[in-house]
Amino acid sequence: MVELDEITIERLFAKIDKMADNISDLCNRMTIMEIDHKNHIEDIKAEQEKKLRTRDLLIVIVGLSLGFVEVIRALGVI
């Protein structure tokens, strides 16, 4: 069995601590990226919903306008 002196043990623990810090840093960065991605997706969904509402409103306006024209034609005004 290999005997480890205190200096070797301290070096091993220092390396393990450094690896733990690197892992924590990576986890923090990954969390930030996930939050940014989630916000980006939510912004895209909100923008798409706004476009769909605008499209639906335009379709309703065109439909009402055409219906109004047909009613006026049927009454003989035009």
Backbone bond lengths (Angstrom), bond angles and torsions (degrees), N, CA, C in turn:
res aa  C-N    CA-C-N  psi(-1)  N-CA   C-N-CA  omega(-1)  CA-C   N-CA-C  phi
1 M - - - 1.438 - - 1.532 108.52 -
2 V 1.321 115.53 140.89 1.463 121.26 -178.29 1.513 109.34 -86.70
3 E 1.298 114.70 130.39 1.458 119.43 177.78 1.522 109.11 -91.59
4 L 1.314 116.15 133.92 1.457 120.95 -180.00 1.519 108.89 -106.83
5 D 1.321 114.60 129.98 1.468 117.14 176.76 1.525 109.05 -85.49
6 E 1.304 116.23 174.12 1.464 121.44 -174.47 1.513 112.34 -64.51
7 I 1.314 118.67 -37.16 1.468 121.82 -178.63 1.533 110.17 -64.68
8 T 1.312 116.64 -42.66 1.463 120.71 179.22 1.522 110.48 -64.59
9 I 1.317 115.70 -41.74 1.462 120.03 178.94 1.518 110.59 -63.98
10 E 1.336 117.16 -41.71 1.467 121.07 178.80 1.527 110.64 -63.42
11 R 1.320 116.58 -39.83 1.468 120.20 178.29 1.527 110.57 -65.17
12 L 1.317 116.09 -41.95 1.464 119.50 178.49 1.529 111.23 -62.00
13 F 1.325 115.65 -45.59 1.459 118.90 178.71 1.522 111.73 -65.48
14 A 1.325 118.28 -35.96 1.460 121.57 177.45 1.534 109.89 -63.22
15 K 1.338 115.90 -42.87 1.462 119.47 178.26 1.528 111.04 -65.85
16 I 1.315 116.67 -40.46 1.463 120.33 178.01 1.525 110.33 -64.25
17 D 1.337 117.20 -41.49 1.468 120.71 177.26 1.521 111.05 -62.61
18 K 1.321 116.91 -41.08 1.466 120.60 179.08 1.527 110.34 -64.17
19 M 1.331 116.64 -41.56 1.461 120.27 177.40 1.526 110.76 -63.64
20 A 1.318 116.99 -39.91 1.469 120.79 178.51 1.528 110.39 -64.29
21 D 1.335 117.19 -39.92 1.466 120.81 177.26 1.527 110.88 -64.02
22 N 1.337 116.37 -41.94 1.465 120.04 178.16 1.520 111.30 -62.56
23 I 1.323 116.69 -41.53 1.461 121.02 179.02 1.525 110.23 -65.10
24 S 1.326 116.78 -42.29 1.470 120.07 178.34 1.522 110.76 -62.79
25 D 1.335 116.56 -41.14 1.460 120.83 178.49 1.527 110.58 -62.74
26 L 1.318 116.31 -43.70 1.468 119.89 178.07 1.524 111.66 -62.79
27 C 1.319 116.51 -40.51 1.472 120.44 178.51 1.528 110.76 -63.59
28 N 1.321 116.36 -42.36 1.466 120.30 178.88 1.523 110.87 -62.82
29 R 1.334 116.68 -44.97 1.462 119.93 179.03 1.518 111.06 -63.55
30 M 1.320 116.78 -39.82 1.461 120.60 179.87 1.530 110.65 -64.96
31 T 1.315 117.02 -39.41 1.457 121.27 177.77 1.520 110.60 -62.65
32 I 1.323 116.80 -43.33 1.461 121.00 178.41 1.524 110.35 -62.70
33 M 1.323 116.98 -42.03 1.468 120.45 178.66 1.532 111.27 -64.18
34 E 1.323 117.13 -39.88 1.465 120.58 178.36 1.522 110.98 -63.34
35 I 1.323 116.98 -41.60 1.464 121.37 179.26 1.525 110.03 -64.59
36 D 1.343 116.67 -45.80 1.464 120.32 178.19 1.516 111.26 -60.64
37 H 1.323 117.02 -42.16 1.467 120.91 179.65 1.522 110.64 -64.35
38 K 1.315 116.73 -43.29 1.463 120.84 180.00 1.531 110.33 -62.32
39 N 1.335 116.54 -44.14 1.466 120.22 178.70 1.520 111.04 -63.23
40 H 1.325 116.65 -39.82 1.458 120.87 179.55 1.525 110.58 -63.48
41 I 1.319 117.06 -44.30 1.463 121.17 178.93 1.527 110.45 -63.36
42 E 1.320 117.43 -41.58 1.467 120.82 178.77 1.520 110.79 -64.00
43 D 1.333 117.77 -39.50 1.461 121.15 177.77 1.527 110.95 -63.85
44 I 1.322 116.50 -41.84 1.467 120.38 178.97 1.521 110.20 -64.05
45 K 1.332 117.46 -42.58 1.468 120.67 179.21 1.534 110.98 -63.49
46 A 1.322 117.09 -42.40 1.464 120.50 179.64 1.529 110.42 -63.82
47 E 1.327 116.92 -41.60 1.459 120.72 178.74 1.527 110.82 -64.69
48 Q 1.317 117.11 -41.06 1.464 121.09 179.20 1.530 110.85 -65.27
49 E 1.328 117.52 -41.26 1.461 120.37 177.98 1.520 111.02 -62.69
50 K 1.331 116.54 -38.71 1.466 120.90 178.15 1.527 109.95 -63.57
51 K 1.325 117.29 -42.62 1.464 120.81 178.41 1.524 110.67 -63.45
52 L 1.332 116.82 -40.69 1.464 120.22 -179.78 1.527 111.44 -66.38
53 R 1.332 117.13 -39.21 1.464 120.29 177.34 1.524 110.38 -63.55
54 T 1.332 116.60 -41.85 1.463 120.87 179.08 1.526 110.40 -63.56
55 R 1.334 116.76 -42.81 1.457 121.11 178.53 1.524 110.80 -62.52
56 D 1.323 116.48 -44.21 1.461 120.34 -179.93 1.524 110.93 -63.39
57 L 1.327 116.97 -41.33 1.459 120.93 178.47 1.521 110.13 -63.42
58 L 1.310 117.84 -41.98 1.460 121.52 178.44 1.530 110.96 -62.53
59 I 1.327 116.95 -42.03 1.469 120.58 178.41 1.529 110.34 -62.32
60 V 1.320 117.83 -41.30 1.466 121.66 179.51 1.528 109.85 -64.96
61 I 1.330 117.18 -43.63 1.470 120.51 -179.56 1.525 110.80 -63.14
62 V 1.331 117.41 -44.34 1.466 120.83 178.79 1.527 110.03 -63.52
63 G 1.308 117.53 -43.22 1.467 120.86 178.96 1.520 112.42 -61.70
64 L 1.332 115.94 -44.90 1.466 119.45 178.58 1.521 111.49 -64.52
65 S 1.315 115.87 -39.48 1.472 119.64 179.38 1.518 110.84 -63.54
66 L 1.320 117.38 -46.32 1.459 120.58 178.78 1.523 111.41 -64.08
67 G 1.317 116.57 -39.60 1.466 120.26 176.96 1.513 111.58 -63.31
68 F 1.310 116.72 -41.33 1.461 121.43 178.58 1.523 110.58 -63.24
69 V 1.341 116.97 -42.52 1.467 121.13 178.61 1.525 109.81 -63.02
70 E 1.303 118.17 -42.62 1.463 121.43 179.77 1.533 111.45 -65.00
71 V 1.331 117.01 -38.47 1.469 120.13 177.96 1.527 109.55 -64.69
72 I 1.320 117.10 -42.79 1.472 120.93 179.58 1.538 109.48 -64.53
73 R 1.332 117.10 -40.03 1.468 119.99 177.24 1.527 111.01 -63.78
74 A 1.310 116.20 -41.34 1.463 119.90 -178.64 1.515 110.96 -66.21
75 L 1.320 116.89 -32.00 1.472 120.30 178.52 1.528 111.76 -80.11
76 G 1.322 116.78 -11.04 1.451 120.51 176.92 1.521 113.61 86.14
77 V 1.315 118.01 14.05 1.453 121.27 179.72 1.525 110.30 -73.41
78 I 1.310 116.02 -36.87 1.479 119.94 -179.21 1.510 108.14 -100.07
